[in-house]
Structure formats: C-alpha cells, structure tokens
C-alpha cells in the first residue's frame, strides 16, 4: 500500500505568488534599472527562444524578496507578505498564519547552524519540476546579480561571485554552462543577457563544484597527498574557504546556488541502527554539504543561498517526516503544473485491462508480482526469486516493449537509411539480482568466470595455485530471445545497459584517472544516453536498481517499467521524473503551444498527478516521428554568414540629414480600428435621460470634433519633428550624441521631411487629418522617418553604420539543430538538411522555387537561425525575422520575405529591414544585401533574376 499522503499548503509561496504578480503588473516598480532591463528582456513576446513563465516567476520571486522586501521598500499595493513579517522571517522566527497578511507554519528563511559560533544561513528555495528548466533559472539569477554589481560596483547586495554546488560529477559537468566564459554558456545560448550588459556579466566569476569538495582535509595532507610526518592541525574556516573557493574567496560575500538542494539539510537526531546503509550515506552527504556552506559563510559570507530542486522535501532517514517540504520554499512549480502546462511529457498509465479487475495489473505491478507467493518462490529474506519476478512481469514487459518497437519502427521508416537516436525503455528493479536477470534475458549478454588459460587462449606452465589468482571474466553474447533484433548487445554496440549503482556512485563522486576505468566509462555512457556521437548514443534499454543518477538529462525516454515497491508518491515522482524531459520545444505554428509528448509508465502507481490514457488503436500526436532539422557539416559550401546587428550609430559631424520620402512606407489612417465617432445610449437595466416620443431612448452621437477644433495640423507636424530630433540627438552611444546646441540645426531639416511625408504619403481615408495627432499615428510617423533618415552624403557626412553584437558579431547557418513534429521538406541547396513545412503552402512553394532557380547558390530558412532585425512599433522594441536568407550565384545576399496581405506592423518591419540593408551595405564587411518582399511565390524565380548587386 502507498504511504498515506497529506497536503501541505505552502502559505508563504501562495502569498508571494500574489504579491509578485501585482509587482509584475506594476512594471516591477522599485527594481534597479538593470533589473528592469533584464526582466523586460526575459518576458519579451517576440523572443526567438521564449522562456517559460515558471522560470520567470521563480527568478522574479527571488528578485522581489531581495530588491523590494529585502531593501525595506513597501510596495504601493497591500502585500500579503507584509514587510514586518518578512523581517521576522529573516530573523528566523516562524510566523503563524493568523491573518491574510501572515505567512504559514513552514515559513523560515533562516537556517540556523547547530554551532552557535557560526552565523545563520539565509536561504530561498525554488521548487522546479523535472524538465522545467532549473539550470536556466540559475543562469537568470547569476545574470541578475552579476549585471547589477557590474553596473554599480559598490552595491554588495549583488555579489559578483557565485558558487554552484551539486551532488555528483555528471551534474557538475553539465552545469559548466553557468560560467560566462564557457563556450556553450546559457547566457548566450538562451539569450538571457542583452548585449549591452554582457560586459557587466563577464566581470563576475562562477565556480561549479560538487559537495565532495566540502569534505574536511586531513591534518596530514599536503599537496594532495598524505604524509605521516605532516600534522597541520584542523583546517580553519578561512583555509577551508580558500581551498574550496579559490579566487572567489577574495571577492567578498558570495551568491550560493544549490542544485538538487534536497540533499543539503541539517539532519535531525535519529537512531543509526534503524537506518539503512543508503539512509546513513544520505545523512552523511547532507551533513558534509551543509557544514561546508556554514564554514564558507563564516569565512567570506554568503549573501544569499538559493536552493533549486524538483523534490525539495525531507528524505527518508533525515529525521523529519518524509516528504515534508523544506521550510524556506518561496516558489513552487511542481510536477502537476509542469504536466498540465505541457512543459514536460504526459505520463500514460494503465487505467483498465481485460482482467476486469478494479485495479489494472500493470498499474501496481509489484503488488501483483509478489501477491500469493509460495514458499518455493521466495528467497530466505522473503523477497521473490528473480525467475519468479520475470515470469510474473514478462507480460507487462512484452506489452511495454511492443509499444517501444512500434515507435522505433515508425521513426526508422520515416528516415530510411539514416541513423536515428532511439527511444529508451527504463526498467527500475527492486534489487541487483532481479536487475541482473532482466539484463541478461533482454541483452543476451552474460559475464562468466574463466581461468587464466582460457582467458589467455594459450598454454600456461604456471602452478594451479598461481593460475587461480589470475582468474578472469569473459563476456558472452547472443543468448537473447526477447526482441533480440532491437535490444541484443554485440561486442561493438551496447543497446541494453545495466547500471551498477556501486560503480556509478564511485564514478560520480570524483573525476576518473587519466586512464579511464570501468566506473568512469559507465558514467560517460549513462550521462550521454540519447546524445548523438557520444558513448550512450545507441542505448535503447536501461536496467537499474535505483532511479539513475540525479542530473540525468536524457530526453528520449519513452517507456518506464517499475519492478519494485513504491512507498510514497515522492518516490513515484522521482522515478517517473527520469522520463519527463521533452524532446521538442518548438511551438506549433498555429496554436503557439508545445505539441503533446508522452511517456508510457507501467508499475509506478500514481495517485496524485494527472495522466492521460490512450484510446485503443489511436496514435498519440507525439507518436509521429520527430524530424531533426540540423546543419550538415558536409554541406559547408552552402554556408551563409550574416552580421548580428543590435542597432545603428549615426555620426552627424555636420548635422545634416536627409531621407528619400518617396521610398518610406505609406501610412493609412484606420477609422475601422480607431473609430472617429460612436453612438451611445443608456443601459437597458438603468435608463437615464429623456425618452423620445416613442417612449424609447434615442441614440446619441459622440465624436472628436472638439479635439479637431483645438488642434492644428501644423502643430502636430511640429511635435512629430521635435520627437524625431530628440531621438536623433539622444539615442545611441555617448560618442554618437549631438550637443544640445545642434538641435536648432536639425529641426528645420526634419520638419521639412515630416511635412513632405504627411502631405504625400499619409492617406486619411475620409478621416480628419488631425487624427494624425493621436499617439498611435504620431509614433508610427516618427518611427518610419527615423528608420529612413540618414546623414547627408552630399555634404560629406559619414553614413549610418550597424552596431554589431559584441559577443557574437557574425552568425551563420552551421549551428542549427532542433526537433519538430511538423512535416519537413528536404533541401539540396541549403546547409540545413530540411525546411519545416508550415500549414500554408507559401513557404513550401518558395522552397521549390529556390531549389529550382539557377540564380540561387545557397539559401536557408530563418528557423532557429536567429537572424533578426531590431525595430520599434508604437514605442515597443521588437525583432523582425525574415523568412529566408539567400546567397545568389554572384555573391549577393537577399533577405527574403514571403508575404500575402500586409498590415501596419508588416510595413514597419520592411522599413527597418531596408535600414538594416542600407547600414550593412555601407559597412561593407559582409557582402552586399537586398530586401525582397515576394507576394507571389510562383514569381520568386523571376524576382530573384532581377535583383541587382
């Protein structure tokens, strides 16, 4: 039976969620300018890689606590967590939930050491479900702290040193992406930091380590070795901090982030004799981990300790109630939330079967395996014999494996002749004997002992006793009868992997030697399951006793079989969490949502998380093969490079500007969207006014005639010109700014351009032209003029030049790699192997014409290519992504947009695209470019032929 589950309402989390939401709605009032810049950057709707709401909310919560409540500020709204209550929590007092403004019984943000000589540790806990992006949240918080400190070096509220602590070597290696100098760092990979703040970010220092580094050093150790003659005494806190932190120890108070933080707690007293070996090991890990943080806090100071975990609950053997939440949780995004929002795969579990039992056999499989065992089917300790488990669970395994085979064959058929990363089946066993039997019968691999003669394969004249010492093992293959064509191992390919928990723990505790042993090789295979070109690429089945190592980030797990007892829903969540990472994060172009993905789970008895069944004979949406769209190194001749433009730098030395008004996108006033008049009448439920002769209430016309009478068109033009001049003289770097005294030289030139544009390019459509004074139209006018305005060539002024991204000035087509369930069209003239086919046929027709055209040397769909053009619409910064980038046979490059009907926003995009082309061409270091807007794909070949360099 499952242990009784109880509900723990997290009042502090609920209160903070409400407060942070209202703070967000108030445009993060009270935050620093750098923080606001980051928050707006993270939440932009037009990001090429949009962040999940849960990631932003977790970061916002920590920032709100630090910058608002932690700084003693009182929000304009009435917060549920009052500043006075927050101060109590910071002093370590537990506040009772007695009123709406009070927080709950689990609220305690201060972790007090047992040693009174050590300072308390200030902690924030963030619960992030497996697959919801914990590492990205950690990167966001590092960026927030470093960028603020870089901009204001004296503000020690924001440390410029971060210590990342994790439980094992696999996670340590994976978290290296949190170092700003790392080649594949997340700050650039996920566009977490605007280019203008990248220099501030790089002023900080990140150290990633695992808790094993916190183990006390022996008094006899010197230079990594131990000597009997050396006795340095106990290591001081300062020496400990210097040894562990290295360069971080000299940077003042630091930021600490604990990954898988449910291992970092202070164990309560417990009877060691009643603890299992695993529980004693867990308590030792927790003790070393938290004691190390205490010593670092005492030596250099910990400004804040942020804990992230998918399961921030006390474990069995901790001395606390198993499954009770850590008291310092401030943010909660659990597994239920992740499944319902589509961020992770949806578990599919058995809900009925042909046995007619109220509880399907495969739901609680271990119970059915162990029920009514005879004496001859049990081992001395009462456990079932491995052969009995196989016999009673083979039907479940065969059914689940059949679903795996069905999916594998469908993927292989979709990509004939090409290698695919296979889906993975995980089997979690009760003990090593069962795991060994299942592994042998699935893989056909057996290890047998042989003497030295057999192992060497040659004569040996040594004495029998000597040969006995040289006993060796030999691996035999080919004994599998269970889907052998899919799961059988060979000497050259490991398709089924058995995880030896002891070996894996040994490899995870510390890096291997220069000569890799079995433990290190096993760790490498386990850590690279599902990753093309790495040792674990071909793994299809994993047989283990425990839940695999934490930090295991394989995303191609599709089937899980549980063959052990599950005493709590926490254990269920930990096991299934190994299969919940999504394979594809590309939104559906129609709905904007992620497509459904599933993991089939037998033998793991859920009762508190949502699941989805599967109709008989129906294929789930994610059962369709995933297309891996990627750049092919062998097609390097089709490589296309492009500049990554952030903005533009005008250099108006003589303060002369011009614009070709005839080429600026026209503007039409829109009475259908912005009505110039409206009829009103009293509400039916509460009539006000004088009825007409018929007893009813007449309609009353309301318009803007008074506005027209008080506003002159010349005044509107004047205000637009003044706004353009302001933007010209205040935008850009300090080196590009004009002195205030030059504004009088610019204004007459700008006013003439405004007047010419309004008189010749603005259509009123029957409206009063004074509608132009409305901000909607005035902003559009000023933005278009700014995009078209250039220094005056005739007067010898230098031209408008692009300002490139400092960290990545040039992009290219060699880095594209993503998966999608949408149909794709193969390519031959592109470095990217295929193009995603949208629901409409426009882009597909364009691909056909691009492949066919003799004028096209290479092309690429701007999908995950991240070729963007900065623009503004109604005062809001945005990014425009042209549909294609094309290189013609003459070396000329084309930004190609396939567009049917255009709206005002599209016209603004095209205007800024022309500005991009003009600036890049003047720069002269990235070939020559043109913009081509194609409104009929069938004419694309003809249009490309007319493009002139």
Protein Blocks (a to p, Z undefined) as FASTA:
>chain_A
ZZdddddddfklmmmmmmmmmmmmnooghiafklmmmmmmmmpmkbfbdcdfklmmmmmm
mmmmmmmmmnopacfbdcfbdfklmmmmmnopacddfbfkbccfklcfbdcdfblkbccd
ddddddddehiopmmmmmmmmmmmmmmmmmmmmlmkbccbdcdddfbfklmmmmmmmpmk
bmklcklmnopacfklmmmmmmpccddddfklmpccdfkbgehiacfkbcgbjadfklmm
mmmnmmmmmnopaddddehkllmccdddddfklpcfklmmmmmmmmmmmmmmmmmmmmno
pfbacdddfblccdehilpaehiacfkbcbdcdfklmmmnopaccddddfbdfkopabaf
klmmmlmmmgopafklpcfkopacfklmmmmmmmmmmmmmmmmmmmmmmmmmmmghiacd
ddddddddfblklmmmmmmmmnopacddddfklmnopacfbdfklmmmmpccdddehiac
ghkllmpccfkbcfbccddfklmmmmmmpccdfbdcfklmmmmmmmmgoiahiaklmpcb
dcdfbeojehiacfkbfbdcddbddfbfklmmmmmmmmmpcfbfcdcfklopacdddddd
ehiacfkbccddddehiacfklpccddddddfklmmmpccddddfbdcdddfkopacddf
klpccddddfklmccbdcddddfklcgdjddfkopacdddddfklmmmmpcfklmmmmmm
mmmmmmmmmgccfklpccfklmmmmmmmmmmmmmmmmmmmccfkhpafklmmpmklmmmm
mmmmmmmpccdfknopacddddddfklmbgcfklgccddfbdcdddfkbcbfbdcddfbl
klmmmmmmmmmpmkbmbdcddehklpacdddeehiacddddfbdcddfkopacdddddfb
dcfklmmmmmmmmmmmmmmmmnopnojadddddfbfklmmmmmmmpcZZ
